[in-house]
Amino acid sequence: MPRAKKETHLFFEQGDDEIQIRSWDKDLDAAVRKLKEKHPDLVWIRANDDDEPGYLWAAVKLTNFLFYPIPPRSEKSKTAQSENGKRHADNLKNSKSKKGD
């Protein structure tokens, strides 16, 4: 059955030593599969023909999975990015033309 949204979900049960991953993200899927190739005892990947193409359901031992926090952008960087976008709006593929076509 197709899913309504293609989202990545990470599950961790308190006291467990693994993270459950249900993912549509190609980069995350590739990283999990690469880890599985190098260390098959640390990664479990569900192999089911009923799953949709591009969907990964796996479990990774907690010691082999890292999260990197991304700090929020400052007001100064938001303003600079906005101004840069306005200056180079004509380079954007789907931008409206300045003539008002």
C-alpha positions in Angstrom: 0.0 0.0 0.0 1.5 3.4 -1.0 2.2 5.9 1.8 0.6 9.3 1.7 3.9 11.1 2.5 7.5 10.0 1.9 9.1 10.9 5.2 12.1 9.6 7.1 11.4 8.3 10.6 14.0 7.4 13.2 12.9 5.4 16.3 14.8 4.8 19.5 13.3 2.8 22.4 14.7 3.8 25.7 17.2 1.3 26.9 17.6 -0.3 23.5 20.9 -0.4 21.7 19.7 0.4 18.2 18.0 3.0 16.1 15.2 1.9 13.8 15.2 3.7 10.4 12.3 4.0 8.0 13.6 6.2 5.2 13.0 7.5 1.7 16.2 9.6 1.8 18.6 8.4 -0.8 21.7 9.7 1.0 20.7 8.2 4.3 19.8 4.9 2.6 23.2 4.8 0.8 25.1 5.5 4.1 23.2 2.7 5.8 23.8 0.2 3.0 27.5 1.2 2.9 27.8 0.5 6.7 26.0 -2.8 6.1 28.6 -3.8 3.5 31.5 -2.9 5.8 30.0 -4.2 9.1 27.2 -6.7 8.4 26.8 -7.5 12.1 26.0 -3.9 13.0 23.1 -3.2 10.6 19.9 -5.1 9.9 18.0 -4.3 6.7 14.5 -5.6 6.2 14.2 -7.4 2.9 10.6 -7.5 1.8 9.3 -7.6 -1.8 6.1 -5.8 -0.7 8.0 -2.6 0.1 7.9 0.2 -2.3 11.1 1.0 -4.4 13.3 3.5 -2.7 12.0 2.7 0.8 14.5 1.4 3.4 13.6 -0.2 6.7 16.7 -0.9 8.8 18.1 -1.0 12.3 21.6 0.4 13.1 23.5 -0.2 16.4 23.4 3.0 18.4 27.2 3.3 18.6 27.4 3.6 14.8 24.9 6.4 14.2 25.6 10.1 14.8 23.4 13.2 14.8 24.8 16.6 14.0 22.8 19.5 15.3 22.4 22.4 12.9 22.3 25.8 14.6 19.6 28.2 13.5 20.7 31.0 11.2 21.3 34.4 12.6 19.3 37.4 11.6 22.4 38.8 9.9 22.9 35.7 7.8 19.2 35.6 6.9 19.3 39.2 5.7 22.5 38.6 3.7 21.0 35.6 2.0 17.9 37.5 1.2 19.8 40.4 -0.3 22.0 38.0 -2.3 18.9 36.2 -3.6 17.4 39.6 -4.7 20.6 40.6 -6.5 20.8 37.3 -8.4 17.1 36.6 -8.9 17.5 36.6 -12.7 19.7 33.5 -12.4 17.0 31.4 -10.9 15.4 28.9 -13.3 11.8 29.5 -12.2 11.9 33.1 -11.2 9.6 35.7 -12.6 11.1 38.0 -15.1 11.7 41.6 -14.0 9.8 43.0 -17.0 6.5 41.5 -15.7 5.9 39.2 -18.6 
